[in-house]
Amino acid sequence: MSMTLASITTKTSPLLAPYAFPPSLIDDDHDDDDGDDKEEDAQNLLFCNVHPQKPISITLSGPHIFLLSATLLLSLRLLGPHPTECILLLTPLLVLLRNDYENFLNLGPGGTPSSMYGYLQITWWRLWALRDPFTAPSPSSSSSSSSSSTTIGSSSSSSSSSGILRQLSPQQPDLPYRSGPRPIVAGIAPQRQLDQHGSRHSYKTLRRAMVKLATTNPLLFGTERSCVEKHGLALFAKHALRTNCQGEIVHVHESDHSMHMCLHPEDIEVVLARGWGQRHPLARRGWLLRMPVSQNFVMVYAPRNQHELQIVYRIIEAAIWYTSEERVSLS
């Protein structure tokens, strides 16, 4: 089945009602593309809700140094050497934990609550995180893992046996390389970009394309709040062949404009090799426990301009094909 968004009306699907989109993200089809780039970059910084990760640092002023020395002497006098040694060993650990917890909160809302309970969850899952997020999973292990699991990205069909991002014809060229270095990425849930957040205009255009696809094809797609992240706009397949948290295809993060989706292993290999994304830290096969996401779960970086937005459209189209085997065009 082939569809396009060239002649799309703006009627609202009933599925959109609970999300309460701002009108500017749905009906504003005539944004000024000639704005000043520097002004747009400044606006991007204002809209970005992901704060930089803080390095471990301790600053001591004169009074603090005096207080620390007095406390150390009193501890040796009153508690003895062994308890004092334990205190000296535990103090850097407490500073490290506090800094790590603050960095977790600085990533903003995501799939886990921004609380101590959520931090403990992430600390546990960090033990099982991928060491190399830039190597694609093998098709055999990925399919066997997804067929025996009901986690995010699990498969219930043996179709879509190949990806669609490789060059198949002169009319469908290969995915180009992403220019420049990869963005700095941190976190597990949430997983966010710390830089290169892309343009606000590209983010809004992407949201409108997702909403319009759903309103044009209400029997096939819908948009709602992400089932995976519990935040941000997501595109759903109403007849998903691969169960991805109620048929979720892709969700976009408002804080950094990046996105998560499930792709065919061949398409994942193309996306990673061309520099457009990386695997989720938990997108691996669990030997001792069931992982919350499948090996096909990837992060795609935020588009920085209109050219990159067209490439991201192609990647989302591949995610739609992998989830529901519907051939669509977002460009």
C-alpha angles and dihedrals in degrees: 000000000000126000137167137198096222096109105030125153122213100235112142122243116223088239090067096060100084092052096059098207118202107253091237090066095052111031103027099102097150106064115160107256093188098071122133111275093218092052090049091051090052090051090050090057090051093051095044112102097184111101122205118267111255120229119227109270137156122198118195123189125199096272090046092053090050092048092048092050092048092048091050092051093047091049091053090047099044105026103029131234100293098055089044091053090052091051091050091051095047096047097071090045091054090048090051093049092048092050091047092049092050090050089052090054091046090063089069130223120339144136093321125052117265092242141094089272091055091047091053089051092052091046089057095047090047088072089065099040123130116266092202114037093173100069116087120232117253113257093234097052092040094053093045092049095048094045091057097043139065097203125119108307097016118155131234098173136059094211126099086061093171139036125251103213098083119091108275100164141355087265090057107047124194119272108273125232119267111243122239131010124320117266120256109261127194138175139035106232101032101027109187144170114248095198141012091050093171130229124313089226092057090048093052092045090052091051091050091050091053093048093047092050089055095045092048093048105030093161092058108031142026138179126225142137111307115272091203102045099025084220134074135027119303135187116225133197111222092204102035118179089198117048108232105168097307092336098306111171104180138346127200124216114228093201099061103004093238122127145209128221143149119254138180111269090246091054090046089056091053093047093049095044093049093048099245098124150335139235122272112259091244096044094112139102111272115218099182101027141015113268117227092232133036128246089258095064111112140172117230117202123243115269111247098197143001093278092055090045090061089052091049088051089058091050092050089049087055089051090051090051092049093048102040107003091239116143109217138160121224096176 
